[in-house]
Amino acid sequence: MLIRKPADIPSSEITPQADYLNRRTFMTGMAAAGLAALGAERIGGLLSPGVAHAAEKLQTVKSPLSLTGESPTSYQDITHYNNFYEFGTDKGDPARNAGAMHTRPWTVQVTGMVKQKKMLDIDTLLKLKPMEERVYRFRCVEAWSMVIPWAGYSLSEFIKQCDPQPGAKYVQFLSLANQKQMPEINQSGISFPYTEGLRMDEAMHPLTLLTFGLYGETLPNQDGAPVRVIVPWKYGFKSAKSIVRVHFSDKQPPTTWNMMAANEYGFYSNVNPNVDHPRWTQKTERRIGASLFKQRQTTLMFNGYGDQVASLYKGMDLKKYF
């Protein structure tokens, strides 16, 4: 398997978001000045229209579902410590390689058990409902975690627009798979397109977020632009990135990591400290960017969201349905 337990990141590498954005603005200005110096006749050969859509500010309101009492992870870490195997298997590869992905134009296809199949433009989705900022814990199966201020609205609002048939019990998400824009896609050993899925009641839960941004801006490519889902009580790989199709079915859909190694990655993938990964413990986690004394933390059942979601799994053996 290619998933590895990452090495610690020294605290010296952590940059507050404001400092990072100031530096990014400065670098953008320097790049613009350099392009001007090159002359108009050369600029066309350096810029590709539609690539790496520039970040845009999002109008958000604070959500009552937001986590309180924990400081968000720095923008630098959230955008430079990623799993996105279509752009490489090392944590820094997505930030280096994802700029080639076109996020405009972008459409999401709705298929399967719906009253009418649809094709929805990303700009339509952005305007579908008011955006909320939700600070969520984000826990990776590799036993590291972050606290991230996502922006979006409940996935249930999108599902209502899809008008699924009464018999639809599951919703499946399929991610972009484009060899030209993702030249590393064949190096991971994973079958693409990446696919994930949820039971319908999980998808309709208010915590499940259709996500368009973080830190008040549209998502960077390496974090799943332009649209992804976030399911905060599950391991991060359940939160599909760069979604191009949403499919409704009466049968449990195949999911990428479950197909790769069913003994390691179950369909439900709820954060459960009592079910270890075969190659490491899940009882503790390493908080990226935290101070030395707070980096190693105790893993919380359902990632700390048990009061809200435990009822979804009443009567289920969570060691069997892991």
Buried (B, 14 or more C-beta within 10 A) or exposed (E): EEBEEBEEBEEEEBBEBEEBBEEBEEEEEEEEEEBEEEEEEEEEEEEEEEBBBEBEEBEBEEBEBEBEEEEBBBBBBBBBBBBBBBBBBBBEBBBEBBBBBBBBEBBBBBBBBBEEEBEBEBEEBBEBBEBBBBBBBBBBBBBBBBBBBBBBBBBBBBBEBBEBEEEBBBBBBBBBBBEEBBBBBEBBEBEBBBBBBBBBEBBBBBBBBBBBBBBBBBBBBBBBBBBBBBBBBBBBBBBBBBBBBBBBBEEBBEBBBBEBEEEBBBBBBBBBBEBEBEEEEBEEBBBBBBEEEEBEEEBBBBBBBBEBBBEBBEEEEBEEBB
